[in-house]
């Protein structure tokens, strides 16, 4: 399989770090495994420096690791390092990359001294969960600039498959609130459904470009999922973390107001599994959306961290995980999405995609549920109606409620009821659906592929 190097937005953030910090901090890129951290880091090192050394601690031999016991003598350290890798380093013009740094904590501890020395730049990559689990007995360096990396977002996906002009059209339509017409929207939705099915993992996109065969793509995604499940088993030998992870599609399909931990692990509660759930979040393989008890700016101040929904960080992996116990040919989501016949009972696929897009665009995820009691005419009996705002984001000093529809149906009862309760707090209301852009009174009805522009 050809290893295409895809254009990534994080590259510009790395460039700003290099220009603005001038070696005063190391750069730590954290993210889930297999999202392309090592690839973009080496590409950056190759393009932006005169020379570079990559120390991959997943394969580094004892001679390399032993060097870190001589960190007090940096002249010897650098001479030996250049000799081992047969690379000449140039002061302020070279970078040393610590790849998979979580596997060798002494290297991370050395960052403090290396940055202070200021001869070269330093970039670290790693999985945050493994980093946190492997820091006992070492001094965590404060001289780090940390940035999060995610699977390819939708715009990056379009770059990868050779359709950059598509997103320019989407951006123009959004900025000018200009409808594109049903025919154009259908084509754009076809591209978006392709993104949902393939996802943003570089290996899966490479498989698409090389084979154009969904069975091959699905096999790649299954391998990545197995890798994640194995990782969860390592941090939690009881198997609880892996069960919580693999149960995400089933829990979302129940269309309940939260992830019910007790339905997956008998007698378990979110509060009892708090540390384990935090570890899952740190792995960056999942996204949590927490219930905002008082929906106002500063959601985290009023969030209920025991009341949440859990999504996969990559919707392509989500589609495969939903049918992990069956052969690819039995995956109805592939067939129905490709034919644009996704039924409402599979709408949670879109919800997962929206969560991924909001998160990669820099938003923390929150949602809100509420009830309304209705008295029937001439009766004392009451009925209770439940409403849910799928996502809440903050803009300026206001909030923006978001309702997600997996079809072109543009009913928005929850948005209307939310407006009645919190009108003073709202900047804009959004309905994300599958039809063309339009405005319904003060509600912006946007096709789902515009999510990252909100």
Wavefront OBJ file of the C-alpha trace (Angstrom):
o trace
v 0.000 0.000 0.000
v 1.447 3.394 -1.030
v 2.125 5.740 1.830
v 0.725 9.064 0.661
v 1.676 12.057 2.808
v -1.419 14.148 3.337
v -1.621 17.884 3.884
v -2.483 18.538 7.533
v -3.608 21.756 9.229
v -1.443 21.020 12.257
v 1.581 21.784 10.077
v 0.777 25.516 10.253
v 0.529 25.341 14.049
v 3.907 23.622 14.155
v 5.343 26.364 11.969
v 4.008 29.055 14.333
v 5.602 27.228 17.262
v 8.974 27.190 15.500
v 8.815 30.862 14.558
v 7.401 32.222 17.804
v 9.217 30.048 20.361
v 12.649 29.909 18.747
v 13.608 26.844 20.748
v 12.405 28.082 24.156
v 10.048 25.100 24.419
v 9.819 21.620 22.990
v 6.709 20.774 20.993
v 4.633 17.831 22.247
v 2.094 16.501 19.741
v -0.432 14.313 21.525
v -3.066 12.169 19.886
v -4.411 8.692 19.338
v -2.316 6.088 17.595
v -2.327 5.848 13.793
v -3.544 9.394 13.133
v -0.333 10.489 11.396
v 1.685 12.163 14.172
v 4.996 10.606 13.136
v 4.434 11.287 9.444
v 3.657 14.991 9.770
v 6.492 15.448 12.285
v 9.127 13.929 10.020
v 7.803 15.878 7.027
v 8.057 19.072 9.101
v 11.599 18.228 10.211
v 12.665 17.496 6.656
v 11.196 20.698 5.175
v 11.857 23.250 7.921
v 15.367 22.337 9.134
v 18.784 21.817 7.620
v 19.047 18.402 9.280
v 17.142 16.248 11.739
v 17.300 13.073 13.791
v 14.251 10.933 14.571
v 14.569 8.700 17.634
v 11.700 6.217 17.461
v 11.489 4.771 20.953
v 9.366 1.873 19.741
v 12.460 0.480 18.017
v 15.379 2.380 19.599
v 18.217 0.067 20.645
v 20.053 0.049 23.957
v 22.901 2.188 22.625
v 20.502 5.059 21.960
v 18.659 4.690 25.258
v 21.907 4.479 27.201
v 22.826 7.950 25.943
v 20.207 9.504 28.214
v 22.227 8.479 31.252
v 24.858 10.971 30.071
v 22.530 13.955 29.803
v 24.697 15.960 32.208
v 27.444 16.033 29.543
v 25.566 17.414 26.541
v 28.682 17.760 24.369
v 29.233 14.007 24.652
v 25.487 13.341 24.250
v 25.259 15.222 20.940
v 28.525 13.881 19.536
v 27.481 10.308 20.256
v 23.952 10.894 18.911
v 25.279 12.265 15.608
v 27.617 9.301 15.340
v 24.874 6.737 15.963
v 22.522 8.248 13.374
v 25.240 9.443 10.962
v 23.664 12.907 10.856
v 25.367 16.262 11.408
v 23.424 18.674 13.591
v 23.686 22.438 13.121
v 23.102 24.864 15.959
v 19.624 26.469 15.771
v 19.106 24.857 12.365
v 18.413 21.241 13.354
v 15.662 19.400 15.194
v 15.655 16.186 17.203
v 12.386 14.223 17.227
v 11.445 11.945 20.111
v 8.851 9.694 18.470
v 6.633 7.606 20.780
v 8.281 9.382 23.703
v 5.888 7.760 26.169
v 7.797 4.494 25.745
v 10.972 5.940 27.264
v 10.261 8.415 30.111
v 13.924 9.390 30.670
v 13.911 11.049 27.235
v 10.959 13.205 28.192
v 12.587 14.161 31.465
v 15.709 15.208 29.535
v 13.718 17.821 27.599
v 14.179 20.358 30.408
v 17.965 20.267 30.050
v 17.972 20.004 26.269
v 15.696 23.018 25.804
v 17.765 25.064 28.259
v 20.890 24.213 26.243
v 19.117 25.815 23.223
v 21.360 24.321 20.547
v 18.566 22.519 18.709
v 14.787 22.282 18.535
v 12.860 19.306 19.933
v 9.554 17.707 18.946
v 7.922 14.886 20.901
v 5.039 12.708 19.768
v 3.016 10.328 21.865
v -0.257 9.015 23.164
v -1.325 11.073 26.167
v -2.696 8.103 28.071
v 0.617 6.247 27.796
v 2.519 9.407 28.648
v 0.522 9.843 31.842
v 0.933 6.188 32.800
v 4.720 6.316 32.379
v 5.743 9.371 34.383
v 6.285 7.898 37.833
v 9.632 8.936 39.228
v 10.456 11.498 36.535
v 10.234 15.285 36.463
v 7.599 16.433 33.968
v 9.116 19.200 31.838
v 7.358 22.556 31.961
v 9.255 23.572 28.833
v 6.675 22.011 26.503
v 4.152 23.473 24.113
v 1.412 20.857 23.788
v -0.978 20.585 20.874
v -3.616 17.971 20.123
v -3.826 16.168 16.812
v -6.904 14.380 15.476
v -7.807 12.224 12.471
v -8.150 14.123 9.196
v -11.096 16.519 9.358
v -13.480 16.850 6.434
v -11.544 19.594 4.653
v -8.289 17.615 5.033
v -10.097 14.536 3.698
v -11.130 16.441 0.580
v -7.535 17.593 0.118
v -6.401 13.987 0.445
v -8.755 12.639 -2.222
v -7.911 15.446 -4.632
v -11.024 17.619 -4.262
v -9.811 20.852 -2.600
v -12.166 23.010 -4.643
v -15.200 21.289 -3.076
v -14.551 22.814 0.334
v -13.994 26.248 -1.182
v -17.528 26.034 -2.572
v -18.841 24.905 0.833
v -17.070 27.803 2.575
v -18.415 30.352 0.061
v -21.975 29.075 0.457
v -21.699 29.202 4.262
v -20.174 32.663 4.446
v -22.731 34.145 2.054
v -25.714 32.001 3.122
v -26.093 31.132 -0.547
v -28.039 28.003 -1.551
v -26.253 25.729 -3.999
v -29.257 23.937 -5.445
v -30.460 20.390 -4.866
v -28.264 18.783 -7.526
v -25.051 20.314 -6.166
v -26.029 19.498 -2.588
v -26.613 15.863 -3.546
v -23.087 15.674 -4.952
v -21.654 17.325 -1.845
v -23.562 14.941 0.414
v -22.148 12.009 -1.567
v -18.627 13.254 -0.763
v -19.567 13.653 2.890
v -21.040 10.159 3.115
v -17.763 8.880 1.680
v -15.956 10.651 4.531
v -18.263 9.017 7.068
v -17.566 5.574 5.641
v -13.787 5.937 5.250
v -13.079 8.293 8.127
v -9.981 10.343 8.796
v -7.370 7.690 9.594
v -4.511 8.064 7.064
v -4.188 4.292 6.543
v -7.883 3.995 5.676
v -7.666 6.892 3.201
v -4.572 5.349 1.629
v -6.492 2.083 1.266
v -9.293 3.957 -0.519
v -6.907 5.710 -2.885
v -5.012 2.490 -3.633
v -7.872 0.011 -3.917
v -11.221 1.825 -4.137
v -12.527 -1.261 -2.337
v -14.541 -0.889 0.862
v -13.699 -4.410 2.011
v -9.984 -3.470 1.966
v -10.710 -0.186 3.771
v -12.791 -2.006 6.372
v -9.974 -4.489 7.010
v -7.566 -1.605 7.673
v -10.010 -0.052 10.128
v -10.534 -3.374 11.906
v -6.784 -3.627 12.460
v -6.708 -0.152 14.001
v -9.659 -0.965 16.251
v -7.970 -4.161 17.416
v -4.887 -2.085 18.232
v -6.979 0.295 20.343
v -8.761 -2.554 22.107
v -5.410 -4.172 22.920
v -4.187 -0.853 24.324
v -7.234 -0.631 26.575
v -6.600 -4.162 27.810
v -3.054 -3.149 28.740
v -4.158 -0.203 30.873
v -7.129 -2.101 32.308
v -6.618 -5.891 32.424
v -10.152 -6.315 33.827
v -11.479 -5.582 30.333
v -13.845 -2.844 31.467
v -12.266 -0.133 29.305
v -12.382 -2.280 26.174
v -16.027 -3.183 26.860
v -16.972 0.462 27.325
v -15.176 1.279 24.076
v -16.706 -1.477 21.961
v -20.186 -0.700 23.324
v -20.233 2.897 22.052
v -22.305 2.180 18.896
v -24.814 0.084 20.863
v -25.233 2.783 23.506
v -25.735 5.519 20.918
v -28.222 3.372 19.004
v -30.432 3.200 22.114
v -31.157 6.902 21.591
v -31.068 7.562 25.317
v -29.995 10.775 26.987
v -26.667 9.377 28.178
v -24.223 6.506 28.083
v -25.525 4.011 30.642
v -22.401 2.512 32.155
v -24.454 0.052 34.184
v -25.932 -1.499 31.042
v -22.426 -2.396 29.851
v -20.761 -3.334 33.152
v -23.026 -4.777 35.820
v -23.431 -2.606 38.925
v -21.000 -0.010 37.575
v -21.599 3.738 37.692
v -19.834 6.610 35.998
v -18.622 7.987 39.322
v -17.091 4.654 40.331
v -15.291 4.370 37.002
v -14.214 7.997 36.944
v -10.469 7.350 36.621
v -10.969 4.718 33.941
v -13.228 7.023 31.931
v -10.635 9.775 32.265
v -8.018 7.407 30.875
v -10.277 6.670 27.910
v -10.642 10.383 27.247
v -6.877 10.855 27.495
v -6.385 8.144 24.869
v -8.076 10.515 22.380
v -9.693 7.503 20.711
v -13.069 8.671 22.054
v -14.876 11.988 22.450
v -17.044 12.744 25.479
v -20.021 15.097 25.370
v -21.055 16.151 28.884
v -24.447 17.322 30.033
v -24.554 21.074 30.638
v -26.863 21.470 33.647
v -27.015 25.240 33.167
v -26.436 26.001 29.473
v -24.482 29.253 29.520
v -21.006 30.429 28.547
v -18.513 28.435 30.576
v -20.211 25.078 30.061
v -17.540 23.243 32.029
v -18.491 25.147 35.191
v -21.971 23.604 35.117
v -21.274 20.246 33.467
v -22.283 16.927 34.967
v -19.260 14.719 34.333
v -21.175 11.602 35.401
v -23.837 12.279 32.754
v -22.356 11.982 29.288
v -22.432 10.560 25.801
v -19.393 8.836 24.336
v -18.425 8.915 20.654
v -15.581 7.456 18.649
v -12.988 10.049 17.653
v -13.210 8.770 14.077
v -16.550 8.029 12.432
v -14.979 5.693 9.890
v -13.847 3.519 12.787
v -17.303 3.918 14.339
v -18.995 2.470 11.243
v -16.704 -0.567 11.366
v -16.980 -1.010 15.145
v -20.783 -1.076 14.907
v -20.491 -4.347 12.983
v -17.158 -5.616 14.294
v -18.606 -9.045 15.049
v -19.789 -9.564 11.471
v -18.256 -9.753 8.035
v -17.921 -6.506 6.077
v -20.627 -7.604 3.637
v -23.178 -7.578 6.468
v -22.507 -3.959 7.389
v -25.821 -2.307 6.535
v -24.451 1.171 7.258
v -22.123 0.916 4.243
v -24.931 -0.122 1.942
v -27.471 2.386 3.196
v -25.086 5.318 3.303
v -23.799 4.616 -0.182
v -27.337 4.451 -1.540
v -28.443 7.473 0.535
v -31.039 5.368 2.341
v -29.817 5.722 5.912
v -32.903 5.238 8.063
v -33.653 7.364 11.112
v -32.709 4.493 13.408
v -29.131 4.874 12.134
v -29.053 8.628 12.711
v -26.522 8.166 15.482
v -23.887 7.739 12.735
v -24.376 11.389 11.813
v -24.327 12.380 15.471
v -20.924 10.724 15.864
v -19.668 12.507 12.731
v -20.835 15.907 14.041
v -19.114 15.227 17.385
v -15.873 14.424 15.551
v -16.075 17.557 13.390
v -16.859 19.895 16.278
v -14.025 18.443 18.354
v -11.423 18.664 15.595
v -12.481 22.288 15.032
v -11.505 23.075 18.623
v -14.817 22.799 20.474
v -15.389 20.926 23.707
v -18.591 18.876 23.531
v -21.669 19.573 25.653
v -25.370 18.852 25.256
v -28.603 19.596 27.128
v -31.808 17.696 27.896
v -35.003 18.999 29.454
v -38.618 18.015 29.978
v -41.967 19.708 29.617
v -45.133 18.697 31.433
v -48.309 19.160 29.416
v -51.793 19.178 30.921
v -54.428 17.674 28.686
v -57.587 19.704 28.099
v -60.146 19.369 30.883
v -58.042 16.676 32.525
v -55.696 16.503 35.442
v -53.495 13.945 33.730
v -50.116 15.137 32.570
v -47.894 13.990 29.780
v -44.155 14.576 29.746
v -42.266 15.486 26.614
v -38.495 15.121 26.447
v -36.311 17.484 24.466
v -32.633 17.341 23.643
v -30.153 19.815 22.231
v -27.572 17.563 20.591
v -24.634 19.962 20.990
v -23.917 23.346 22.531
v -21.065 25.623 21.521
v -20.138 29.074 22.788
v -19.393 32.067 20.595
v -18.457 35.472 22.008
v -20.483 35.785 25.229
v -23.445 33.746 23.940
v -24.290 30.110 23.241
v -25.366 28.338 20.062
v -27.632 25.275 20.332
v -27.302 22.629 17.606
v -29.873 20.041 16.581
v -28.802 17.201 14.264
v -31.039 15.456 11.741
v -29.900 12.497 9.666
v -32.352 13.421 6.930
v -33.732 16.476 5.173
v -36.544 16.772 7.701
v -36.269 20.255 9.162
v -38.516 20.071 12.224
v -36.826 21.776 15.172
v -39.065 21.442 18.224
v -36.150 21.160 20.641
v -34.575 24.340 19.289
v -37.883 26.166 19.646
v -38.415 25.053 23.242
v -34.816 25.883 24.084
v -35.354 29.366 22.646
v -38.339 29.858 24.946
v -36.261 28.948 27.994
v -32.974 30.684 27.229
v -33.569 33.339 24.578
v -31.347 35.888 26.341
v -28.348 33.552 26.171
v -28.564 32.546 22.502
v -26.497 34.011 19.672
v -27.494 31.650 16.833
v -29.527 28.454 16.502
v -28.370 25.750 14.082
v -30.125 22.793 12.494
v -27.686 20.422 10.809
v -29.335 18.197 8.213
v -28.819 16.724 4.743
v -30.494 19.379 2.585
v -29.317 22.675 1.118
v -28.499 25.732 3.202
v -31.378 28.032 4.148
v -32.649 30.219 6.959
v -35.914 29.364 8.724
v -36.899 32.497 10.680
v -33.753 32.902 12.823
v -32.613 29.266 12.554
v -29.699 28.494 10.260
v -30.457 25.210 8.502
v -27.107 23.938 7.281
v -26.001 20.789 5.481
v -23.966 18.599 7.841
v -20.761 19.050 5.838
v -20.629 22.698 7.036
v -20.200 21.717 10.708
v -16.517 22.640 10.938
v -17.303 26.209 9.838
v -19.573 27.005 12.780
l 1 2 3 4 5 6 7 8 9 10 11 12 13 14 15 16 17 18 19 20 21 22 23 24 25 26 27 28 29 30 31 32 33 34 35 36 37 38 39 40 41 42 43 44 45 46 47 48 49 50 51 52 53 54 55 56 57 58 59 60 61 62 63 64 65 66 67 68 69 70 71 72 73 74 75 76 77 78 79 80 81 82 83 84 85 86 87 88 89 90 91 92 93 94 95 96 97 98 99 100 101 102 103 104 105 106 107 108 109 110 111 112 113 114 115 116 117 118 119 120 121 122 123 124 125 126 127 128 129 130 131 132 133 134 135 136 137 138 139 140 141 142 143 144 145 146 147 148 149 150 151 152 153 154 155 156 157 158 159 160 161 162 163 164 165 166 167 168 169 170 171 172 173 174 175 176 177 178 179 180 181 182 183 184 185 186 187 188 189 190 191 192 193 194 195 196 197 198 199 200 201 202 203 204 205 206 207 208 209 210 211 212 213 214 215 216 217 218 219 220 221 222 223 224 225 226 227 228 229 230 231 232 233 234 235 236 237 238 239 240 241 242 243 244 245 246 247 248 249 250 251 252 253 254 255 256 257 258 259 260 261 262 263 264 265 266 267 268 269 270 271 272 273 274 275 276 277 278 279 280 281 282 283 284 285 286 287 288 289 290 291 292 293 294 295 296 297 298 299 300 301 302 303 304 305 306 307 308 309 310 311 312 313 314 315 316 317 318 319 320 321 322 323 324 325 326 327 328 329 330 331 332 333 334 335 336 337 338 339 340 341 342 343 344 345 346 347 348 349 350 351 352 353 354 355 356 357 358 359 360 361 362 363 364 365 366 367 368 369 370 371 372 373 374 375 376 377 378 379 380 381 382 383 384 385 386 387 388 389 390 391 392 393 394 395 396 397 398 399 400 401 402 403 404 405 406 407 408 409 410 411 412 413 414 415 416 417 418 419 420 421 422 423 424 425 426 427 428 429 430 431 432 433 434 435 436 437 438 439 440 441 442 443 444 445 446 447 448 449 450 451 452 453 454
